[in-house]
Amino acid sequence: MVFLREAKTLWTQRVITWERGVVGGTPYLPPSSLPLSSPSPQSDESSVLRLLETLEEAFVGAYLGALPFLEGEALRLAGAILGVEAGHRVLVRQARLAFQDPLLRPPFVANDRALERALLPQEAQEALKPYLP
């Protein structure tokens, strides 16, 4: 399925982006053979979308939680990335609605939050723990 292949590619890109700059607090380039816990090839659309939503929620929370510690260009860039991550989260929820995912939490709208939740670094790491080696 083209959708699953594209979703899994997005997932891998998201985790590598996370590894490069958010989890450790300092940017670094991970090894090209980074052992990630990826969805199995037999995963259905809903399970891949659930994974993506979990990751996007962690990314949004991590960037939001980091804003008070940044300044200048780093603050501007983190704010811009935060907006992109929040958009990804909404798009993933919209796809979960379209697939009628039975595990989707209410409210049953794509943009389900008035305000995003900031995460402390430990909380962001904990949210991603199941997906990292």
N, C-alpha and C positions, 0 to 999 in steps of 0.2 A: 504494500500500500504506500502510495506516494506520501500521504498525510503522515503516517507513522515515521517514515524515513526523515521527512523534514522536521517533525517534532523532536525526534531523537538527535538530529544534528543540532537543532536549537538548544536542546538540553546540554549536550556536550560543550557547546560554545559558552553557555551560561556558567557551567561549573568551572571551566578553564578561566573565564573572566574573573570569577569569584576567587579562585586560587591565586591568580596573579596579583590581586591587590587588596582584597577585603579581609580574608580569613587571617592572614598573617600580619596584616597592618602595614607591611612593606611590599611594594611590587616586586615580583620576581617571575621569571619565565619557567613554568613547570617543564619537567622532562616530556619529550614527545610521546612517550609511552606511559603516561600517567594512568595508573590502574583505577578507573572509575567504576562505581557500581551502577551499571546502566540497566534500563528496562530490557527484558528479554525480547528477542525477535518475535515472540508469540504474544507480546503485550497488546491489548486492545487499545483503541483510541482513548477511552475514558481513563484507563490506568496511566497512560502516558500524560494525559492532560492533568490528572491529579498530581503527578510528580512535578510537572512544570509549574503548576500553581503553588505548590509547596516551596519550590525553589524561588519563584518570583516574589512570594511573600517575604522570604528570608532576605532577598536582595534589597527590596524596598525598605524593610525594617533596618537593615544594616546601614544603608546609605543615609537614611533619616537619622539614625542614632549617631552616625559619625559627623554630621554637620556641625554640631557645637565645638568640635575639636579641630575644625579646619578654618582656613582663612585664605583670602586672595584667590588666585586661580584655582587652587585645589577645591575651595568652597564652591566656586562657580561650576566647575566641572562635575563635582559630586551632585550638586543640585540638578544639573542637566541630566545626568545619568539616572538619578532618582525618578525624574519625570518619565524617562523612557521605560524604566523598570515597572513603574506603576501602570503605564499603558500596556505593557506586556501582560501584567497580571489581569487586567480587565479583558484583554483579548482572549486569554486562556479561559477565563470564566465564561465568556460569551460562547466559546467553542463547547465548553462543558454543558452549557444550557442547550445548545443546538443538538448535541449528542444525547440529551436527556439523561445525564449521568445521575443514577439513583442515589449516589452518595454526596451530591452537591448540597452544601449547607444553605439555609435560607439567609437573607432574602434572595429570591430567585431572579435577580437582575445581575447584569455583568458588573456594573460599578456598585458594589455592595457596601461601600464604606464612605462615611462623611469625612473621616480623618484616617490616615494611615497610622500604624503603630510603630514607634521607634524600638529598635532592638539594641541591647547592649552587645558588645562583641561576643561574650560568652553565650548569649541567647542565640545569636546568629550561627555560631559554630554548632550549637546543640541542634538547631533546626536542620542543619546540613549533615549532621553526623551519619545518618543512615545512608547517605549517598557518596561519602568519601571513604577511602580505604583506612 
